[in-house]
Structure formats: structure tokens, C-alpha cells
Amino acid sequence: MDDQTQTATVCGPDGCDDVSSAEALNPQAAAGTRIDIVSDAICPWCYIGKRQMERALVTLGGEGLAFSIHWNPFQLNPDMAKEGVDRAQYRAWKFGSAEKAAALDARIVGAAAQVGLEFHPERIKRTPNTIDAHRLIWFAGQKGVQDAAMETVFQAYFIDAQDIGQHSVLADCGAASGLDRDEVLAFLSGELADREMRAADQAAREAGVSGVPSFFLDGYGLFSGAQPADAMANAFRQGNKVLREKAAG
């Protein structure tokens, strides 16, 4: 995306659309340093938004501002079969034609390239159910490597065109982010955090999230979409200032 624009793209169950900036911040007495991102592992704009956020955080770090990052679940396809579906057929149905789906993919590939990501949607064979990917990301959070796990899951899907609905693929992602592969497999084979991830997804919807990525600062809605890095930095900077002033008051 062009860093001069003040629009971004957000993905919802029916596709991805451009949105403009942000919801007003609500006051609270926290310090304004916790960033929560509501996302799905198969949302291309979430990965692009991650890169834009990383650029923004470098800028803010140079100003002496530091933030903690937390990833939260959202399912773009909450009714997806556990085994996933053929991606080409599903997207042709979802977007009306194979040609329209291909055009959307081309737009995404171009936007990804602008932030240094090489997407290969033409290689992806299946659209997966993402609940287990969200469980892995949660598990990684318990071990202190959540952001690394989010990165490896995004990379596995968008760059390496792997089926992230498969436990073996997710275990590889976990291992690449610093987790013990056998421990990840044992975790995924059970049901721990399944209900919690679905509840968190529902809670996000009830809080008004209808598309991802959506960004929150100390629990308050800030903006949605893969905003340009400069716009993100400004939103985080201003949000931090407001919340710190509220805390001081």
C-alpha cells in the first residue's frame, strides 16, 4: 500500500474492503502501551498490517515509546469444515467467479510486495479452518513467543502455501517460533483453548469487530485495516498520549 494514503483494507467474512481511519479513543487509567490485534491467520491484510505495525513501532521506539503486542482470534470463515475446502472452488463461490478471486489475489500480492512480503496465493490449495491455528497462537502466548508464532503461521500460509489446518504444519510453525514440536503436537491433539478461542471470537464480534485486522490500545478500539505505517504510528502515539493523560488525571 502507498504510505501516503489514509485508507486501509480490512477483511471480513464476505471479503476485503477499504476503510478510513479510526474510532475515537475511550478514556481509561492504563498507561497506553498494550496493543491488541484481532486477526485471522488467513487474512492477508493482517499479515500486511503486521509489517506496517512493525515499521510504526520502529519509529515510535526512536521516540522512546514501547508497546506490548497481543494477538487475538477472529474467524473469517467460522462455519468452515474442520478439514477445510478447496481454495479455488471456495473463492470462486465466495466472490462470484474465479476471475474476480484472481483479481483480488493480484491486488493483495501487489500490496504485500510493497512491505517486503512475497505472497503466493496461486500455490495455496486449501482454505483451512483456523481454530487450531488460533489455539497454537494462544499456546505460544503462554510461552512468551506469540508474535513469533503469528509470524511463522502467516509465513506458512501466504508464502509457503502450506495447509495451516494440519497439526503437523502448525507443529512446524511452533517449532520455528521456539516451541517444542512434540509439546505443540500434544497440545493440538487435545481440546485445550478450543472453547476459549471460539468465545474470544464471539466476544470480538459482540464488541463490534466485523473485519480484521482491528487494533486496540489498552482495550479501546483504535482503527481497523492495514493502515500505512505512518498512520499507525500517529494513532499509537496519540492514543498513548491520551491514555497517559487520563491516567495522570
CYANA upper distance limits for C-alpha pairs under 8 A (distance plus 0.5 A):
  1 MET  CA      5 THR  CA      8.44
  1 MET  CA    111 ALA  CA      5.47
  1 MET  CA    112 ALA  CA      8.26
  1 MET  CA    114 GLN  CA      6.66
  1 MET  CA    115 VAL  CA      8.27
  1 MET  CA    228 PRO  CA      7.49
  2 ASP  CA    114 GLN  CA      8.35
  2 ASP  CA    228 PRO  CA      7.63
  3 ASP  CA    228 PRO  CA      5.34
  3 ASP  CA    229 ALA  CA      7.23
  3 ASP  CA    230 ASP  CA      7.40
  4 GLN  CA    228 PRO  CA      7.88
  5 THR  CA    228 PRO  CA      7.64
  6 GLN  CA     20 SER  CA      7.04
  6 GLN  CA     21 SER  CA      7.37
  6 GLN  CA    227 GLN  CA      7.50
  6 GLN  CA    228 PRO  CA      7.61
  6 GLN  CA    231 ALA  CA      7.32
  7 THR  CA     18 ASP  CA      6.86
  7 THR  CA     19 VAL  CA      6.14
  7 THR  CA     20 SER  CA      5.14
  7 THR  CA     21 SER  CA      7.08
  7 THR  CA    227 GLN  CA      6.92
  7 THR  CA    228 PRO  CA      8.43
  8 ALA  CA     18 ASP  CA      5.87
  8 ALA  CA     19 VAL  CA      5.94
  8 ALA  CA     20 SER  CA      6.89
  8 ALA  CA     21 SER  CA      8.27
  8 ALA  CA    224 SER  CA      8.09
  8 ALA  CA    225 GLY  CA      5.36
  8 ALA  CA    226 ALA  CA      5.52
  8 ALA  CA    227 GLN  CA      5.16
  8 ALA  CA    228 PRO  CA      7.73
  9 THR  CA     16 CYS  CA      6.81
  9 THR  CA     17 ASP  CA      5.80
  9 THR  CA     18 ASP  CA      4.80
  9 THR  CA     19 VAL  CA      6.41
  9 THR  CA     45 TRP  CA      7.04
  9 THR  CA    224 SER  CA      8.38
  9 THR  CA    225 GLY  CA      5.15
  9 THR  CA    226 ALA  CA      6.04
  9 THR  CA    227 GLN  CA      7.89
 10 VAL  CA     16 CYS  CA      5.88
 10 VAL  CA     17 ASP  CA      6.05
 10 VAL  CA     18 ASP  CA      6.83
 10 VAL  CA     19 VAL  CA      7.26
 10 VAL  CA     45 TRP  CA      7.04
 10 VAL  CA    211 GLY  CA      6.07
 10 VAL  CA    212 VAL  CA      5.64
 10 VAL  CA    213 PRO  CA      6.51
 10 VAL  CA    214 SER  CA      8.39
 10 VAL  CA    224 SER  CA      6.81
 10 VAL  CA    225 GLY  CA      4.68
 10 VAL  CA    226 ALA  CA      7.22
 11 CYS  CA     15 GLY  CA      6.05
 11 CYS  CA     16 CYS  CA      4.51
 11 CYS  CA     17 ASP  CA      6.96
 11 CYS  CA     43 CYS  CA      7.02
 11 CYS  CA     45 TRP  CA      7.39
 11 CYS  CA     76 LEU  CA      8.20
 11 CYS  CA    211 GLY  CA      5.37
 11 CYS  CA    212 VAL  CA      5.46
 11 CYS  CA    213 PRO  CA      7.49
 11 CYS  CA    225 GLY  CA      8.11
 12 GLY  CA     16 CYS  CA      6.50
 12 GLY  CA     76 LEU  CA      6.44
 12 GLY  CA    210 SER  CA      6.49
 12 GLY  CA    211 GLY  CA      4.56
 12 GLY  CA    212 VAL  CA      6.80
 13 PRO  CA     76 LEU  CA      5.15
 13 PRO  CA     77 ASN  CA      6.53
 13 PRO  CA    211 GLY  CA      7.88
 14 ASP  CA     94 LYS  CA      7.71
 14 ASP  CA     95 PHE  CA      8.39
 15 GLY  CA     95 PHE  CA      8.12
 18 ASP  CA    225 GLY  CA      8.23
 19 VAL  CA    224 SER  CA      7.96
 19 VAL  CA    225 GLY  CA      7.35
 21 SER  CA    223 PHE  CA      6.40
 21 SER  CA    224 SER  CA      7.69
 22 ALA  CA    222 LEU  CA      6.17
 22 ALA  CA    223 PHE  CA      4.81
 22 ALA  CA    224 SER  CA      7.51
 23 GLU  CA    221 GLY  CA      6.70
 23 GLU  CA    222 LEU  CA      6.02
 23 GLU  CA    223 PHE  CA      6.42
 24 ALA  CA    221 GLY  CA      7.92
 24 ALA  CA    222 LEU  CA      7.28
 25 LEU  CA    220 TYR  CA      6.68
 25 LEU  CA    221 GLY  CA      6.98
 25 LEU  CA    222 LEU  CA      6.77
 25 LEU  CA    239 GLY  CA      7.44
 26 ASN  CA    220 TYR  CA      6.63
 26 ASN  CA    221 GLY  CA      8.44
 27 PRO  CA    242 VAL  CA      8.01
 27 PRO  CA    243 LEU  CA      6.75
 27 PRO  CA    246 LYS  CA      6.83
 28 GLN  CA    243 LEU  CA      6.71
 28 GLN  CA    246 LYS  CA      6.79
 28 GLN  CA    247 ALA  CA      7.28
 29 ALA  CA    243 LEU  CA      7.07
 29 ALA  CA    244 ARG  CA      7.90
 29 ALA  CA    246 LYS  CA      6.23
 29 ALA  CA    247 ALA  CA      4.55
 29 ALA  CA    248 ALA  CA      8.25
 30 ALA  CA    218 ASP  CA      7.25
 30 ALA  CA    243 LEU  CA      6.89
 30 ALA  CA    244 ARG  CA      7.49
 30 ALA  CA    247 ALA  CA      6.42
 31 ALA  CA    218 ASP  CA      8.31
 31 ALA  CA    240 ASN  CA      7.56
 31 ALA  CA    243 LEU  CA      6.47
 31 ALA  CA    244 ARG  CA      5.64
 31 ALA  CA    247 ALA  CA      7.09
 32 GLY  CA    217 LEU  CA      6.72
 32 GLY  CA    218 ASP  CA      6.21
 32 GLY  CA    239 GLY  CA      7.20
 32 GLY  CA    240 ASN  CA      4.95
 32 GLY  CA    241 LYS  CA      7.98
 32 GLY  CA    242 VAL  CA      8.45
 32 GLY  CA    243 LEU  CA      5.74
 32 GLY  CA    244 ARG  CA      6.68
 33 THR  CA     66 ALA  CA      7.17
 33 THR  CA     67 PHE  CA      5.03
 33 THR  CA     68 SER  CA      6.74
 33 THR  CA    217 LEU  CA      7.38
 33 THR  CA    218 ASP  CA      7.26
 33 THR  CA    240 ASN  CA      7.06
 34 ARG  CA     67 PHE  CA      6.16
 34 ARG  CA     68 SER  CA      5.47
 34 ARG  CA     69 ILE  CA      6.84
 34 ARG  CA     70 HIS  CA      8.08
 34 ARG  CA    217 LEU  CA      6.10
 34 ARG  CA    218 ASP  CA      5.59
 34 ARG  CA    219 GLY  CA      8.41
 35 ILE  CA     67 PHE  CA      7.08
 35 ILE  CA     68 SER  CA      6.46
 35 ILE  CA     69 ILE  CA      5.54
 35 ILE  CA     70 HIS  CA      6.70
 35 ILE  CA    215 PHE  CA      7.36
 35 ILE  CA    216 PHE  CA      6.13
 35 ILE  CA    217 LEU  CA      5.27
 35 ILE  CA    218 ASP  CA      6.95
 35 ILE  CA    219 GLY  CA      8.43
 36 ASP  CA     69 ILE  CA      6.55
 36 ASP  CA     70 HIS  CA      5.23
 36 ASP  CA     71 TRP  CA      6.37
 36 ASP  CA     72 ASN  CA      7.38
 36 ASP  CA    215 PHE  CA      6.31
 36 ASP  CA    216 PHE  CA      5.52
 36 ASP  CA    217 LEU  CA      6.89
 36 ASP  CA    218 ASP  CA      8.02
 36 ASP  CA    219 GLY  CA      7.64
 37 ILE  CA     69 ILE  CA      8.14
 37 ILE  CA     70 HIS  CA      6.73
 37 ILE  CA     71 TRP  CA      5.51
 37 ILE  CA     72 ASN  CA      6.37
 37 ILE  CA    213 PRO  CA      6.94
 37 ILE  CA    214 SER  CA      6.13
 37 ILE  CA    215 PHE  CA      5.20
 37 ILE  CA    216 PHE  CA      6.88
 38 VAL  CA     71 TRP  CA      6.63
 38 VAL  CA     72 ASN  CA      5.12
 38 VAL  CA     73 PRO  CA      6.27
 38 VAL  CA     74 PHE  CA      6.71
 38 VAL  CA    204 ALA  CA      8.15
 38 VAL  CA    212 VAL  CA      6.78
 38 VAL  CA    213 PRO  CA      6.12
 38 VAL  CA    214 SER  CA      5.64
 38 VAL  CA    215 PHE  CA      7.04
 39 SER  CA     43 CYS  CA      7.58
 39 SER  CA     46 CYS  CA      6.60
 39 SER  CA     71 TRP  CA      7.54
 39 SER  CA     72 ASN  CA      6.71
 39 SER  CA     73 PRO  CA      6.18
 39 SER  CA     74 PHE  CA      5.87
 39 SER  CA     75 GLN  CA      8.35
 39 SER  CA    212 VAL  CA      5.74
 39 SER  CA    213 PRO  CA      5.40
 39 SER  CA    214 SER  CA      7.37
 40 ASP  CA     46 CYS  CA      7.60
 40 ASP  CA     73 PRO  CA      6.64
 40 ASP  CA     74 PHE  CA      5.67
 40 ASP  CA     75 GLN  CA      6.22
 40 ASP  CA     76 LEU  CA      7.11
 40 ASP  CA    130 THR  CA      7.94
 40 ASP  CA    134 HIS  CA      8.32
 40 ASP  CA    212 VAL  CA      7.65
 40 ASP  CA    213 PRO  CA      8.21
 41 ALA  CA     46 CYS  CA      8.20
 41 ALA  CA    130 THR  CA      7.18
 41 ALA  CA    133 ALA  CA      7.41
 41 ALA  CA    134 HIS  CA      7.98
 41 ALA  CA    150 MET  CA      8.16
 41 ALA  CA    153 VAL  CA      7.27
 41 ALA  CA    154 PHE  CA      6.52
 41 ALA  CA    157 TYR  CA      8.48
 42 ILE  CA     76 LEU  CA      8.44
 42 ILE  CA    130 THR  CA      8.07
 42 ILE  CA    154 PHE  CA      7.80
 42 ILE  CA    157 TYR  CA      7.62
 42 ILE  CA    158 PHE  CA      8.31
 43 CYS  CA     47 TYR  CA      7.47
 43 CYS  CA     76 LEU  CA      8.17
 43 CYS  CA    212 VAL  CA      7.85
 43 CYS  CA    213 PRO  CA      8.37
 44 PRO  CA     48 ILE  CA      6.87
 44 PRO  CA    108 ILE  CA      7.56
 44 PRO  CA    158 PHE  CA      7.92
 45 TRP  CA     49 GLY  CA      6.17
 45 TRP  CA    108 ILE  CA      8.24
 45 TRP  CA    212 VAL  CA      8.16
 45 TRP  CA    213 PRO  CA      7.36
 45 TRP  CA    225 GLY  CA      7.57
 45 TRP  CA    226 ALA  CA      6.25
 46 CYS  CA     50 LYS  CA      6.54
 46 CYS  CA    212 VAL  CA      7.15
 46 CYS  CA    213 PRO  CA      5.55
 46 CYS  CA    225 GLY  CA      8.19
 46 CYS  CA    226 ALA  CA      7.15
 47 TYR  CA     51 ARG  CA      7.06
 47 TYR  CA    151 GLU  CA      8.45
 47 TYR  CA    154 PHE  CA      6.90
 48 ILE  CA     52 GLN  CA      6.90
 48 ILE  CA    111 ALA  CA      8.06
 48 ILE  CA    112 ALA  CA      6.37
 48 ILE  CA    115 VAL  CA      7.39
 48 ILE  CA    117 LEU  CA      8.29
 48 ILE  CA    226 ALA  CA      6.78
 49 GLY  CA     53 MET  CA      6.47
 49 GLY  CA    213 PRO  CA      7.60
 49 GLY  CA    225 GLY  CA      7.52
 49 GLY  CA    226 ALA  CA      4.54
 49 GLY  CA    227 GLN  CA      7.15
 50 LYS  CA     54 GLU  CA      6.64
 50 LYS  CA    226 ALA  CA      8.27
 51 ARG  CA     55 ARG  CA      6.86
 51 ARG  CA    115 VAL  CA      6.96
 52 GLN  CA     56 ALA  CA      6.75
 52 GLN  CA    115 VAL  CA      7.72
 52 GLN  CA    226 ALA  CA      7.50
 52 GLN  CA    227 GLN  CA      7.57
 52 GLN  CA    228 PRO  CA      6.49
 52 GLN  CA    229 ALA  CA      5.13
 52 GLN  CA    232 MET  CA      8.10
 53 MET  CA     57 LEU  CA      6.60
 53 MET  CA    229 ALA  CA      6.49
 53 MET  CA    232 MET  CA      7.04
 53 MET  CA    233 ALA  CA      8.21
 54 GLU  CA     58 VAL  CA      6.86
 54 GLU  CA    229 ALA  CA      8.41
 55 ARG  CA     59 THR  CA      7.07
 55 ARG  CA    229 ALA  CA      6.25
 56 ALA  CA     60 LEU  CA      6.77
 56 ALA  CA    229 ALA  CA      5.30
 56 ALA  CA    230 ASP  CA      6.78
 56 ALA  CA    232 MET  CA      6.53
 56 ALA  CA    233 ALA  CA      5.16
 57 LEU  CA     61 GLY  CA      6.33
 57 LEU  CA     66 ALA  CA      8.03
 57 LEU  CA     67 PHE  CA      8.23
 57 LEU  CA    233 ALA  CA      7.29
 58 VAL  CA     62 GLY  CA      6.94
 59 THR  CA     63 GLU  CA      7.37
 59 THR  CA    233 ALA  CA      7.56
 60 LEU  CA     64 GLY  CA      7.03
 60 LEU  CA     65 LEU  CA      5.78
 60 LEU  CA     66 ALA  CA      7.60
 60 LEU  CA    233 ALA  CA      7.00
 60 LEU  CA    237 ARG  CA      7.86
 61 GLY  CA     65 LEU  CA      5.48
 61 GLY  CA     66 ALA  CA      6.30
 69 ILE  CA    147 ASP  CA      7.74
 70 HIS  CA    146 GLN  CA      7.95
 70 HIS  CA    147 ASP  CA      7.92
 71 TRP  CA    137 ILE  CA      8.09
 71 TRP  CA    138 TRP  CA      8.50
 71 TRP  CA    146 GLN  CA      7.89
 71 TRP  CA    147 ASP  CA      7.90
 71 TRP  CA    150 MET  CA      8.27
 72 ASN  CA    134 HIS  CA      8.40
 72 ASN  CA    138 TRP  CA      8.49
 72 ASN  CA    200 ALA  CA      7.98
 72 ASN  CA    201 ASP  CA      8.47
 73 PRO  CA    134 HIS  CA      6.41
 73 PRO  CA    197 MET  CA      6.84
 73 PRO  CA    198 ARG  CA      8.45
 73 PRO  CA    200 ALA  CA      6.92
 73 PRO  CA    201 ASP  CA      5.97
 74 PHE  CA    200 ALA  CA      8.18
 74 PHE  CA    201 ASP  CA      5.27
 74 PHE  CA    204 ALA  CA      7.83
 74 PHE  CA    212 VAL  CA      8.18
 75 GLN  CA    130 THR  CA      7.26
 75 GLN  CA    131 ILE  CA      7.96
 75 GLN  CA    201 ASP  CA      7.24
 77 ASN  CA    129 ASN  CA      7.86
 78 PRO  CA    129 ASN  CA      8.30
 80 MET  CA     84 GLY  CA      6.72
 80 MET  CA     85 VAL  CA      8.32
 80 MET  CA    128 PRO  CA      7.93
 80 MET  CA    129 ASN  CA      5.96
 81 ALA  CA     85 VAL  CA      7.67
 81 ALA  CA    129 ASN  CA      6.82
 82 LYS  CA    128 PRO  CA      8.06
 82 LYS  CA    129 ASN  CA      5.95
 82 LYS  CA    165 GLY  CA      8.27
 83 GLU  CA    128 PRO  CA      7.19
 83 GLU  CA    129 ASN  CA      7.15
 83 GLU  CA    165 GLY  CA      7.40
 84 GLY  CA    126 ARG  CA      6.87
 84 GLY  CA    127 THR  CA      6.00
 84 GLY  CA    128 PRO  CA      4.62
 84 GLY  CA    129 ASN  CA      5.72
 84 GLY  CA    165 GLY  CA      7.57
 85 VAL  CA     90 TYR  CA      7.24
 85 VAL  CA    126 ARG  CA      5.94
 85 VAL  CA    127 THR  CA      5.91
 85 VAL  CA    128 PRO  CA      7.08
 86 ASP  CA     90 TYR  CA      6.54
 86 ASP  CA    125 LYS  CA      6.59
 86 ASP  CA    126 ARG  CA      5.08
 86 ASP  CA    127 THR  CA      6.72
 87 ARG  CA     91 ARG  CA      6.47
 87 ARG  CA    124 ILE  CA      7.53
 87 ARG  CA    125 LYS  CA      6.00
 87 ARG  CA    126 ARG  CA      4.89
 87 ARG  CA    127 THR  CA      5.29
 88 ALA  CA     92 ALA  CA      6.60
 88 ALA  CA     98 ALA  CA      7.68
 88 ALA  CA    125 LYS  CA      7.71
 88 ALA  CA    126 ARG  CA      8.23
 89 GLN  CA     93 TRP  CA      6.75
 89 GLN  CA     98 ALA  CA      8.30
 90 TYR  CA     94 LYS  CA      6.50
 90 TYR  CA    127 THR  CA      8.14
 91 ARG  CA     95 PHE  CA      6.31
 91 ARG  CA     96 GLY  CA      8.35
 91 ARG  CA     97 SER  CA      8.15
 91 ARG  CA     98 ALA  CA      7.52
 91 ARG  CA    101 ALA  CA      6.45
 92 ALA  CA     96 GLY  CA      6.01
 92 ALA  CA     97 SER  CA      4.85
 92 ALA  CA     98 ALA  CA      4.88
 92 ALA  CA     99 GLU  CA      8.21
 92 ALA  CA    100 LYS  CA      8.01
 92 ALA  CA    101 ALA  CA      6.49
 93 TRP  CA     97 SER  CA      6.88
 93 TRP  CA     98 ALA  CA      8.45
 95 PHE  CA    100 LYS  CA      6.90
 95 PHE  CA    101 ALA  CA      6.46
 96 GLY  CA    100 LYS  CA      7.35
 96 GLY  CA    101 ALA  CA      8.29
 97 SER  CA    101 ALA  CA      6.87
 98 ALA  CA    102 ALA  CA      6.59
 99 GLU  CA    103 ALA  CA      6.71
100 LYS  CA    104 LEU  CA      6.76
101 ALA  CA    105 ASP  CA      6.73
102 ALA  CA    106 ALA  CA      6.67
103 ALA  CA    107 ARG  CA      6.86
104 LEU  CA    108 ILE  CA      6.83
105 ASP  CA    109 VAL  CA      6.62
105 ASP  CA    121 PRO  CA      7.13
106 ALA  CA    110 GLY  CA      6.78
107 ARG  CA    111 ALA  CA      6.83
108 ILE  CA    112 ALA  CA      6.53
109 VAL  CA    113 ALA  CA      6.68
109 VAL  CA    118 GLU  CA      7.60
109 VAL  CA    119 PHE  CA      6.09
109 VAL  CA    120 HIS  CA      8.01
109 VAL  CA    121 PRO  CA      8.44
110 GLY  CA    114 GLN  CA      7.11
111 ALA  CA    115 VAL  CA      7.63
112 ALA  CA    116 GLY  CA      6.96
112 ALA  CA    117 LEU  CA      5.44
112 ALA  CA    118 GLU  CA      7.00
112 ALA  CA    119 PHE  CA      7.21
113 ALA  CA    117 LEU  CA      5.47
113 ALA  CA    118 GLU  CA      6.29
113 ALA  CA    119 PHE  CA      8.18
117 LEU  CA    159 ILE  CA      8.35
118 GLU  CA    159 ILE  CA      6.65
119 PHE  CA    158 PHE  CA      5.75
119 PHE  CA    159 ILE  CA      5.39
120 HIS  CA    124 ILE  CA      7.67
120 HIS  CA    158 PHE  CA      6.57
120 HIS  CA    159 ILE  CA      6.08
120 HIS  CA    160 ASP  CA      7.91
120 HIS  CA    161 ALA  CA      7.20
121 PRO  CA    158 PHE  CA      7.02
121 PRO  CA    159 ILE  CA      8.49
121 PRO  CA    161 ALA  CA      7.60
123 ARG  CA    161 ALA  CA      6.14
124 ILE  CA    157 TYR  CA      7.97
124 ILE  CA    158 PHE  CA      8.25
124 ILE  CA    161 ALA  CA      5.13
124 ILE  CA    162 GLN  CA      7.26
124 ILE  CA    163 ASP  CA      8.22
125 LYS  CA    161 ALA  CA      8.02
125 LYS  CA    163 ASP  CA      8.19
126 ARG  CA    163 ASP  CA      6.93
127 THR  CA    163 ASP  CA      8.16
128 PRO  CA    163 ASP  CA      7.05
128 PRO  CA    164 ILE  CA      6.96
128 PRO  CA    165 GLY  CA      5.50
129 ASN  CA    165 GLY  CA      6.19
130 THR  CA    134 HIS  CA      6.80
130 THR  CA    164 ILE  CA      7.80
130 THR  CA    165 GLY  CA      6.63
131 ILE  CA    135 ARG  CA      6.75
131 ILE  CA    194 ASP  CA      7.59
131 ILE  CA    197 MET  CA      7.64
131 ILE  CA    198 ARG  CA      8.15
132 ASP  CA    136 LEU  CA      6.66
132 ASP  CA    165 GLY  CA      7.22
132 ASP  CA    167 HIS  CA      8.27
132 ASP  CA    188 LEU  CA      7.42
132 ASP  CA    194 ASP  CA      8.03
133 ALA  CA    137 ILE  CA      6.78
133 ALA  CA    153 VAL  CA      7.90
133 ALA  CA    164 ILE  CA      7.18
133 ALA  CA    165 GLY  CA      7.43
133 ALA  CA    170 LEU  CA      7.22
134 HIS  CA    138 TRP  CA      6.64
134 HIS  CA    197 MET  CA      7.29
135 ARG  CA    139 PHE  CA      6.59
135 ARG  CA    188 LEU  CA      8.08
135 ARG  CA    192 LEU  CA      8.48
135 ARG  CA    193 ALA  CA      6.50
135 ARG  CA    194 ASP  CA      6.98
135 ARG  CA    197 MET  CA      7.19
136 LEU  CA    140 ALA  CA      6.55
136 LEU  CA    149 ALA  CA      8.22
136 LEU  CA    170 LEU  CA      7.69
136 LEU  CA    174 GLY  CA      7.78
136 LEU  CA    184 VAL  CA      8.01
136 LEU  CA    188 LEU  CA      7.85
137 ILE  CA    141 GLY  CA      6.76
137 ILE  CA    146 GLN  CA      6.22
137 ILE  CA    149 ALA  CA      6.45
137 ILE  CA    150 MET  CA      6.64
138 TRP  CA    142 GLN  CA      7.11
138 TRP  CA    146 GLN  CA      7.51
138 TRP  CA    193 ALA  CA      8.24
139 PHE  CA    143 LYS  CA      7.17
139 PHE  CA    146 GLN  CA      8.20
140 ALA  CA    144 GLY  CA      6.71
140 ALA  CA    145 VAL  CA      5.67
140 ALA  CA    146 GLN  CA      5.09
140 ALA  CA    149 ALA  CA      6.83
140 ALA  CA    174 GLY  CA      7.90
140 ALA  CA    179 LEU  CA      7.89
141 GLY  CA    145 VAL  CA      6.17
141 GLY  CA    146 GLN  CA      4.71
141 GLY  CA    147 ASP  CA      8.30
142 GLN  CA    146 GLN  CA      8.22
143 LYS  CA    179 LEU  CA      8.34
145 VAL  CA    149 ALA  CA      6.77
145 VAL  CA    177 SER  CA      7.11
145 VAL  CA    178 GLY  CA      7.59
146 GLN  CA    150 MET  CA      6.66
147 ASP  CA    151 GLU  CA      6.76
148 ALA  CA    152 THR  CA      6.83
148 ALA  CA    177 SER  CA      5.63
149 ALA  CA    153 VAL  CA      6.63
149 ALA  CA    173 CYS  CA      6.98
149 ALA  CA    174 GLY  CA      6.52
149 ALA  CA    176 ALA  CA      8.19
149 ALA  CA    177 SER  CA      5.60
150 MET  CA    154 PHE  CA      6.67
151 GLU  CA    155 GLN  CA      6.58
152 THR  CA    156 ALA  CA      6.49
152 THR  CA    173 CYS  CA      5.76
152 THR  CA    174 GLY  CA      8.11
152 THR  CA    176 ALA  CA      7.32
152 THR  CA    177 SER  CA      7.14
153 VAL  CA    157 TYR  CA      6.88
153 VAL  CA    164 ILE  CA      7.64
153 VAL  CA    170 LEU  CA      7.66
153 VAL  CA    173 CYS  CA      6.35
154 PHE  CA    158 PHE  CA      6.46
154 PHE  CA    159 ILE  CA      8.19
155 GLN  CA    159 ILE  CA      5.56
155 GLN  CA    160 ASP  CA      6.78
156 ALA  CA    160 ASP  CA      5.33
156 ALA  CA    161 ALA  CA      6.58
156 ALA  CA    162 GLN  CA      5.93
156 ALA  CA    163 ASP  CA      8.31
156 ALA  CA    164 ILE  CA      7.58
156 ALA  CA    169 VAL  CA      8.38
156 ALA  CA    173 CYS  CA      7.80
157 TYR  CA    161 ALA  CA      5.19
157 TYR  CA    162 GLN  CA      5.57
157 TYR  CA    163 ASP  CA      7.07
157 TYR  CA    164 ILE  CA      6.83
158 PHE  CA    162 GLN  CA      8.42
162 GLN  CA    169 VAL  CA      7.63
163 ASP  CA    169 VAL  CA      7.32
164 ILE  CA    169 VAL  CA      6.30
164 ILE  CA    170 LEU  CA      6.45
165 GLY  CA    169 VAL  CA      8.13
165 GLY  CA    170 LEU  CA      8.01
166 GLN  CA    170 LEU  CA      6.89
167 HIS  CA    171 ALA  CA      6.44
167 HIS  CA    185 LEU  CA      7.15
167 HIS  CA    188 LEU  CA      7.16
167 HIS  CA    189 SER  CA      8.45
168 SER  CA    172 ASP  CA      6.81
168 SER  CA    185 LEU  CA      7.80
169 VAL  CA    173 CYS  CA      6.84
170 LEU  CA    174 GLY  CA      6.63
171 ALA  CA    175 ALA  CA      6.64
171 ALA  CA    181 ARG  CA      5.81
171 ALA  CA    182 ASP  CA      8.05
171 ALA  CA    184 VAL  CA      6.05
171 ALA  CA    185 LEU  CA      6.27
172 ASP  CA    176 ALA  CA      6.61
172 ASP  CA    181 ARG  CA      7.08
173 CYS  CA    177 SER  CA      6.82
174 GLY  CA    178 GLY  CA      7.00
174 GLY  CA    179 LEU  CA      5.71
174 GLY  CA    180 ASP  CA      7.67
174 GLY  CA    181 ARG  CA      6.84
174 GLY  CA    184 VAL  CA      7.07
175 ALA  CA    179 LEU  CA      5.19
175 ALA  CA    180 ASP  CA      6.11
175 ALA  CA    181 ARG  CA      5.48
175 ALA  CA    184 VAL  CA      8.47
179 LEU  CA    183 GLU  CA      8.10
179 LEU  CA    184 VAL  CA      7.60
180 ASP  CA    184 VAL  CA      6.77
181 ARG  CA    185 LEU  CA      6.77
182 ASP  CA    186 ALA  CA      6.67
183 GLU  CA    187 PHE  CA      6.65
184 VAL  CA    188 LEU  CA      6.62
185 LEU  CA    189 SER  CA      6.61
186 ALA  CA    190 GLY  CA      7.36
187 PHE  CA    191 GLU  CA      8.31
187 PHE  CA    192 LEU  CA      7.62
188 LEU  CA    192 LEU  CA      8.37
191 GLU  CA    195 ARG  CA      8.38
193 ALA  CA    197 MET  CA      6.41
194 ASP  CA    198 ARG  CA      6.93
195 ARG  CA    199 ALA  CA      6.59
196 GLU  CA    200 ALA  CA      6.55
197 MET  CA    201 ASP  CA      6.65
198 ARG  CA    202 GLN  CA      6.75
199 ALA  CA    203 ALA  CA      6.53
200 ALA  CA    204 ALA  CA      6.67
201 ASP  CA    205 ARG  CA      7.02
202 GLN  CA    206 GLU  CA      6.70
203 ALA  CA    207 ALA  CA      6.59
204 ALA  CA    208 GLY  CA      7.02
204 ALA  CA    209 VAL  CA      5.93
205 ARG  CA    209 VAL  CA      5.28
205 ARG  CA    210 SER  CA      6.62
209 VAL  CA    214 SER  CA      7.61
211 GLY  CA    224 SER  CA      7.97
211 GLY  CA    225 GLY  CA      8.49
212 VAL  CA    224 SER  CA      7.04
212 VAL  CA    225 GLY  CA      6.80
213 PRO  CA    224 SER  CA      6.24
213 PRO  CA    225 GLY  CA      5.71
213 PRO  CA    226 ALA  CA      7.25
214 SER  CA    221 GLY  CA      8.21
214 SER  CA    222 LEU  CA      8.31
214 SER  CA    223 PHE  CA      6.54
214 SER  CA    224 SER  CA      4.67
214 SER  CA    225 GLY  CA      6.72
215 PHE  CA    221 GLY  CA      6.82
215 PHE  CA    222 LEU  CA      6.12
215 PHE  CA    223 PHE  CA      5.94
215 PHE  CA    224 SER  CA      6.44
216 PHE  CA    220 TYR  CA      5.56
216 PHE  CA    221 GLY  CA      5.00
216 PHE  CA    222 LEU  CA      5.58
216 PHE  CA    223 PHE  CA      7.70
217 LEU  CA    221 GLY  CA      7.13
217 LEU  CA    222 LEU  CA      6.89
217 LEU  CA    236 PHE  CA      8.03
217 LEU  CA    239 GLY  CA      7.59
217 LEU  CA    240 ASN  CA      8.41
222 LEU  CA    235 ALA  CA      7.68
222 LEU  CA    239 GLY  CA      8.25
227 GLN  CA    231 ALA  CA      6.69
227 GLN  CA    232 MET  CA      6.53
228 PRO  CA    232 MET  CA      6.74
229 ALA  CA    233 ALA  CA      6.54
230 ASP  CA    234 ASN  CA      6.70
231 ALA  CA    235 ALA  CA      6.69
232 MET  CA    236 PHE  CA      6.62
233 ALA  CA    237 ARG  CA      6.40
234 ASN  CA    238 GLN  CA      6.48
235 ALA  CA    239 GLY  CA      6.39
236 PHE  CA    240 ASN  CA      6.40
237 ARG  CA    241 LYS  CA      6.76
238 GLN  CA    242 VAL  CA      6.69
239 GLY  CA    243 LEU  CA      6.63
240 ASN  CA    244 ARG  CA      6.49
241 LYS  CA    245 GLU  CA      6.62
242 VAL  CA    246 LYS  CA      6.70
243 LEU  CA    247 ALA  CA      6.58
244 ARG  CA    248 ALA  CA      6.64
245 GLU  CA    249 GLY  CA      6.61
